């Protein structure tokens, strides 16, 4: 259930990023990604989420990105 092109549900954010949904909620609570409530549903800014994921993947220590299997 995509809210619109700019906002996606927490579950969709988890699927898109490779993070667990609870980790996405942790990022929201910590203010690292922007979220907004649409009725009973929390939604995440898709643009900000993707930007965060990209920065995390580029982090030198590699601890902040989603788990990706390496070939």
TALIN-V960175 format. One record per residue. N is the residue number from 0. SS is DSSP state (helix for helix, strand for strand, loop for the rest). NEAR is the number of other ideal C-beta (glycine too) atoms within 8 Angstrom. Layout:
n: <N/N>
ss: <SS/SS>
near: <NEAR/NEAR>
//
This chain:
n: <0/1/2/3/4/5/6/7/8/9/10/11/12/13/14/15/16/17/18/19/20/21/22/23/24/25/26/27/28/29/30/31/32/33/34/35/36/37/38/39/40/41/42/43/44/45/46/47/48/49/50/51/52/53/54/55/56/57/58/59/60/61/62/63/64/65/66/67/68/69/70>
ss: <loop/loop/loop/loop/loop/loop/strand/strand/strand/helix/helix/helix/helix/helix/helix/helix/helix/loop/loop/loop/helix/helix/helix/helix/helix/helix/helix/helix/helix/loop/loop/loop/loop/loop/strand/strand/strand/strand/loop/loop/strand/strand/strand/strand/strand/helix/helix/helix/helix/helix/helix/helix/helix/helix/helix/helix/helix/helix/loop/loop/loop/loop/loop/loop/loop/loop/loop/loop/loop/loop/loop>
near: <5/8/10/5/4/7/11/11/12/13/7/11/16/13/6/10/11/9/11/6/10/6/9/16/10/8/11/13/6/6/5/6/13/6/10/8/8/8/4/3/9/11/13/17/12/12/7/10/15/10/8/11/13/8/8/10/7/6/10/4/5/6/5/6/11/8/5/6/4/3/2>
//
